[in-house]
Amino acid sequence: MSSQNTILEMRSITKTFPGVKALQDVTLEVSRGEVHAICGENGAGKSTLMNVLSGVYPHGSYEGDVLFEGEPCEFRNIRDSEHRGIVIIHQELALSPYLSIAENIFLGNEQQTRGVIDWNATNSEAAKLLARVGLDESPDTKIVDIGVGKQQLVEIAKALSKRVKLLILDEPTAALNDEDSAHLLDLIRSLKGHGITSIIISHKLNEIAAIADRTTVIRDGQTIETLDMRGATPVSEEQIIRAMVGRSLDHRFPERTPNIGAEVFRVEDWTVHHPIDTTRVVVDHANLHVRRGEIIGLAGLMGAGRTELAMSIFGRTYGAHISGRLIKDGKEIQTHSVGQAIRHGIAYATEDRKKYGLNLLSDIKRNITASALGKVARWGVMDASGESRIAGKFRTDMNIKAPSVDVITGTLSGGNQQKVVLSKWVFTDPDVLILDEPTRGIDVGAKYEIYTIINALADSGKAVIFISSELPELLGICDRIYALSTGRITGELTRAEANQESLMHLMTMEKEAVR
Amino acid sequence: MSTSGTTTTAPTGSPSGSSTANMLKKSLGGSLRQYGIIGALIVIVLLFQVLTDGKLLLPNNVASLVQQNAYVMILAIGMVIVIVAGHIDLSVGSVVAFIGGVVALLMKDMGLPWFLAVLAGIALGALVGAWQGYWVAYVGIPAFIVTLAGMLIFRGLAVIIVGVTVAGFPEGFVKISNGSLPNALGFVANRDVVTLVLGAVTIAALVLSQIRTRRTLLKHGLRTEPLGAMVAKLVIFSALIGGLTWILSGSRGGSPIVLLIVGALIIAYSFVMGRTVFGRHVYAIGGNLHAAILSGVNTRKVNFMIFVNMGVLAGIAAIVTTSRAGAAVAAAGMNYELDAIAACFIGGTAVTGGIGRISGAIIGALIMGVLNMGLSIMAVDPAWQQAIKGLVLLLAVAFDLVNKRRVGGR
């Protein structure tokens, strides 16, 4: 390829950490003006590669060459790479919540004269940038007051203010709903029209198919192949997955023959108000039920009230003015505290395992037993060896990849952390297991394992309520799916009836149409 | 006596030394820092031993080192729990003065027997803790503010009730911090047999408990540390306890009573934090509050109990301090909160909570104590002493951070 068309070339990059070869002889070549996707399982080395590119790992700490616009680069830090027009936007956004949009855009790059901020320039320049990214907010709005989707746009505006030539987005849509995701992808396309090259790291294969011109797959620290997404024969998702995992995943979802028993849990007329703005109804007279051995799904767009419904059931950890009835095994139950909910056999694994699910400072065994300490204690005294034994059994059963149960959970990969969370809730011996986005941010191989675990739990007679934003996943796993829209359950479909279109129709149903 | 320090390091230097050390390193992993801080303590002891021409480890000095610093250790035990849960307690110094005053007046003005006054002091500590715990746990005011208020409130109350000084206590009370165990078993070669027996029992208990734990682990097929590492660990700790015992047995009175109190508290609270549901909940709250709530931990109750407990320990510290001084003083306990907090941080407690151990805080307290004692023997100006202690605190935490960065260096 001629160097005129190539904006970035990374040649034979090798990066070693004590004991681990994170990258081995990786080559990446990005053409000017393209959207280039990078795929790979968690831990494959995508982030390490981007950190080499952006100067997080300074020149000299790796082997190989980085050529940007034909010139060799020796970045010592992020400032150096930004100076050249390479900007990386990380998965965890780096915005200061109590500063305004304009202040954030120019953070570290203030519009100033001799140390005094020029507020007129700051706000007017920010407004121009916001118009470019299609964000309709005043520049002096505080970051806390806008959603994640808009925050993502602020990050891009910030990148534009640095005259970005190569924009790197690490899992940009992981925390976004479908609408915001679509908007973001449109924006990336329009930036491409303005000559800005993008590298996008993503797990979402449909997204990659929609936006990428080429895709480079990385596995175990090595470049596997670069696929041309705009070629004569379209690249299938299967093809990418095969390259990512190094084996063919004929079935993305494990087989299961449901063995469904009697009804175990029923929610009647469940209404929840917003905890701060108590006039707002977040869950509106919801009715649902689940039977033993059954997996039901809750489908809904962001803000539909899925998590709110689950958390309000689970010890009223969300919401105010909660009304309605919960019926377990034919009897009405109260779940005013988490402890009460657990005692009634309800478990809830949160969607954000790092923030709400695990004590990342603590080890695997202590996390697994955290919700049911009573089962490994007598008179308030822990049975240390019993605890290790139980945790060891979960490690084997759930295939948690760690040398021992004394490993700190903060060091585990996302998939293994999720297995610890699942172990923790299975250990409480629940009848009803609510799983909120259990496969978010987990690579394809580990997802399959999580599905297998969920199936096994259902087969052992537990009722599973599965919340997910990925429709194929709901369709692949659930026996029955409830669709939610703006706090209401708008429909219920069996596995046979449901498909992406019918679900999406119910999920976007307007309030008026439901009444 | 000055050689006792050097002999303790001998076992690691034995022929298989390097491999044993390696094994130790490997098996200890995360707790390596704990051992680093013990090393620091030993280095500081040896340093002052040299600087004071061998005076630091004279039996009577060691005994008074223990008596002088008992309050830091007692407060540090409570403080490490508070900090692990993500709080802080700035009020303990004032609480010590307040409770000390009340206990003194109960004996002096009300004529209460000293042991009843002691019990009343502990109960009052619990009450003070409940007061602060209520605001922190149930109202939700940050502990920094609640205990800052407490610092002012209880200092004020102490001045009101004590005036300047209340002195003249029953002998039994004064003995708590100044007396020693009666040497009921006589002397052998001028050494107190009771102390020697106590030391031997402690070492035996340590060895037995380690062997028992190991056996249980092996029985269930769980991972154990290599035998060599365990033996090396036991030898080092036994040598340390043995050395201390040997020195103390030659002191004027033998074992200080307050050492027994502190020792009992250390063992009890190590158990509470390491082996009980309550201790586990404290670590869970400090490690990730949201996760703890969603795991069904009654975080309010646990937070409340943490402060009640801190109050109880502040009560005990008040008794020990008042007994040691032989008088209740309105200005007593000044800066005690800072001593206790410093001991925790030197001992590896994480500023953000979730990590910290009783043993670490105790070693931190001992480092501060040895500094106090050594500098005093050398007749260093108190102002300089303070500056030096501040520097040690800073360096200890800096050392910790640098270490972590190197280990986790990704």
Interface residues (C-beta under 8 A of the other chain):
Chain A: F17 P18 F314 G315 T317 S337 V338 G339 A341 I342 Y348 T350 K355 Y356 G357 L358 N359 L360 L361 S362 R366 A370 S371 L373 G374 A377 G380 V381 M382 A384 S385 S388 R389 G392 S404 D406 I408 K424
Chain B: G30 T213 T216 L217 K219 H220 L222 R223 R275 T276 V277 F278 R280 H281 Y283 A284 G286 G287 N288 H290 A291 A292 I293 L294 S295 G296 V297 N298 A350 G354 I355 G409 R410
